[in-house]
Amino acid sequence: MGRGLSETMALEVEMRYRLMFGIGLAVGYILGSRAGKERYEQIKRMAQRVSDSPAIQEAAGLVGAQISKVTGVAKTKVTDVARNRLPFLHSDDDWQAGKHDDTGTGWPQERQSAAPH
């Protein structure tokens, strides 16, 4: 049994609809990607102008200096706390005076000798 005339027409309409939808989707994608690339390039140029601005460069330098200062202070505080709370860490003075072990373990000599091998 074959399909009736109305079924064939309905199938043609459905196929035409799908084809037109696919073509519209492809055209929209192409136009959107072109517009997207143009907008991307515009944003990229604007960002480059802003980053090359002397005012922005100066502000970035000040922020970098402040970050370096803060990290230096934090490093000093962490080092001091670690030396006070972790007995196996040696101070720089002990290291320079030759009062260190050369085992590379970081543990004082008496603890290393007591540890099983």
C-alpha positions in Angstrom: 0.0 0.0 0.0 1.3 3.4 -1.0 0.9 6.6 0.8 -2.0 8.8 -0.1 -1.6 12.2 -1.7 -2.2 14.1 1.5 0.5 12.1 3.3 3.0 12.8 0.6 2.2 16.5 0.6 2.5 16.5 4.4 5.9 14.8 4.2 7.0 17.3 1.5 6.0 20.2 3.7 7.8 18.7 6.7 10.9 18.1 4.7 10.8 21.7 3.2 10.4 23.0 6.8 13.4 21.1 8.0 15.5 22.2 5.0 14.5 25.8 5.5 15.2 25.6 9.2 18.6 24.0 8.6 19.5 26.7 6.0 18.4 29.5 8.4 20.4 27.9 11.2 23.5 27.8 8.9 23.1 31.4 7.7 22.5 32.6 11.3 25.6 30.8 12.5 27.8 32.2 9.7 26.5 35.8 10.2 26.8 35.5 14.0 30.4 34.2 13.8 31.4 37.0 11.6 29.8 39.6 13.9 31.3 37.8 16.8 34.8 38.0 15.3 34.4 41.7 14.5 33.2 42.3 18.1 36.1 40.2 19.5 38.6 42.3 17.4 37.0 45.5 18.7 37.2 44.4 22.3 40.8 43.3 21.7 41.8 46.7 20.3 40.2 48.5 23.1 41.9 46.3 25.7 45.2 46.9 24.1 44.7 50.7 24.1 43.7 50.6 27.8 46.7 48.4 28.8 49.1 50.7 26.9 47.8 53.8 28.7 50.5 55.5 30.8 48.0 55.9 33.7 47.2 52.2 33.7 50.9 51.3 33.5 51.6 53.6 36.5 48.7 52.1 38.4 49.9 48.6 37.6 53.4 49.5 38.8 52.0 50.8 42.1 49.9 47.7 42.6 52.8 45.5 41.9 55.0 47.4 44.4 52.3 47.1 47.1 51.9 43.3 46.4 55.7 42.9 46.7 55.7 44.8 50.0 52.8 42.8 51.4 54.2 39.4 50.3 57.6 40.4 51.8 55.9 41.2 55.2 53.9 38.0 55.1 56.9 35.9 54.3 58.8 37.4 57.2 55.9 36.8 59.6 55.4 33.2 58.4 59.1 32.5 58.7 59.2 33.9 62.2 56.2 31.9 63.3 57.6 28.7 61.7 61.0 29.2 63.5 59.3 29.7 66.8 56.9 26.8 66.5 58.9 24.2 64.6 62.0 23.3 66.6 63.8 21.5 63.8 64.1 24.7 61.7 67.4 26.4 62.1 67.8 30.2 62.1 70.0 31.7 59.4 72.6 32.6 62.0 73.0 29.0 63.0 73.5 28.0 59.3 76.1 30.7 58.7 77.9 29.9 61.9 78.3 26.2 60.8 75.9 24.9 63.5 73.9 22.8 61.1 73.8 19.2 60.1 74.7 18.3 56.6 72.2 15.4 56.4 69.7 17.4 54.3 66.8 16.1 56.4 66.1 19.3 58.3 66.0 17.4 61.6 68.4 18.1 64.4 71.3 15.6 64.7 70.0 14.0 67.9 66.6 13.2 66.4 68.1 11.8 63.2 70.4 9.4 65.1 67.4 8.2 67.2 65.3 7.5 64.2 65.3 3.9 62.8 66.9 3.4 59.4 
